[in-house]
Amino acid sequence: MTFTEQITFLSVEDLDRAADFYGNVLGLTLVTDQGDCRIYRISGDAYLGVCARPGRTSTEGVIVTLVTEDVDGAHTRLEAAAVTCDSPPAYHPKYSIYQAFYRDPDGHVIEIQRFDDPDWKHPI
């Protein structure tokens, strides 16, 4: 099998509130607005979609991980936007990552992470 793109969809209670978070707070670029779903580019061919599904949202077991070299800068930006921080930036030696955890307006876990493992294979 060959896959050319990736989209992760999250169900949200309030689409406008989620759009403000993902578009304005995180600064993701809106690629398409489908009315009850909006799709944002994370990087390259990786996307995140948020869909209005009132009463059907679940945050159980889902972590959206966004990889950046500037975890501290992201933390400063999210802190200034009063985003709930579950765990501030810290080094995790087991995985050789520097990471922090936040919550979007619906309670989905958002991890901001940097790989420090020299064996991590960065995409082309």
GIHULIN-V673534 format. One record per residue. N is the residue number from 1. RES is the residue in one small letter. OMEGA is omega in whole degrees, 0 to 359 (* if undefined). BURIAL is + if it has 24 or more other ideal C-beta (glycine too) atoms within 12 Angstrom, else -. Layout:
# GIHULIN-V673534
<<N;RES;OMEGA;BURIAL> <N;RES;OMEGA;BURIAL>>
This chain:
# GIHULIN-V673534
<<1;m;175;-> <2;t;178;-> <3;f;184;-> <4;t;180;-> <5;e;179;-> <6;q;175;-> <7;i;171;+> <8;t;180;-> <9;f;175;+> <10;l;173;+> <11;s;181;+> <12;v;178;+> <13;e;186;-> <14;d;185;-> <15;l;180;+> <16;d;179;-> <17;r;178;-> <18;a;180;+> <19;a;177;+> <20;d;180;-> <21;f;186;+> <22;y;180;+> <23;g;185;+> <24;n;183;-> <25;v;179;+> <26;l;178;+> <27;g;177;-> <28;l;182;+> <29;t;176;-> <30;l;180;+> <31;v;179;-> <32;t;176;-> <33;d;183;-> <34;q;181;-> <35;g;180;-> <36;d;174;-> <37;c;174;+> <38;r;183;+> <39;i;182;+> <40;y;174;+> <41;r;173;+> <42;i;175;+> <43;s;177;-> <44;g;180;-> <45;d;177;-> <46;a;187;+> <47;y;174;+> <48;l;178;+> <49;g;173;+> <50;v;184;+> <51;c;178;+> <52;a;178;+> <53;r;182;-> <54;p;179;-> <55;g;181;-> <56;r;180;-> <57;t;176;+> <58;s;177;-> <59;t;184;-> <60;e;171;-> <61;g;182;-> <62;v;173;-> <63;i;174;-> <64;v;181;+> <65;t;178;+> <66;l;186;+> <67;v;179;+> <68;t;174;+> <69;e;187;-> <70;d;178;-> <71;v;181;+> <72;d;177;-> <73;g;177;-> <74;a;179;+> <75;h;179;+> <76;t;180;-> <77;r;181;-> <78;l;177;+> <79;e;179;-> <80;a;179;-> <81;a;178;-> <82;a;176;-> <83;v;180;+> <84;t;179;-> <85;c;177;+> <86;d;183;-> <87;s;181;-> <88;p;183;-> <89;p;179;+> <90;a;178;-> <91;y;178;-> <92;h;187;-> <93;p;181;-> <94;k;183;-> <95;y;183;-> <96;s;178;-> <97;i;173;+> <98;y;192;+> <99;q;173;+> <100;a;182;+> <101;f;182;+> <102;y;175;+> <103;r;173;+> <104;d;184;+> <105;p;178;+> <106;d;179;+> <107;g;175;+> <108;h;179;+> <109;v;176;+> <110;i;177;+> <111;e;172;+> <112;i;192;+> <113;q;171;+> <114;r;176;+> <115;f;175;-> <116;d;180;-> <117;d;181;-> <118;p;179;-> <119;d;179;-> <120;w;181;-> <121;k;178;-> <122;h;177;-> <123;p;181;-> <124;i;*;->>
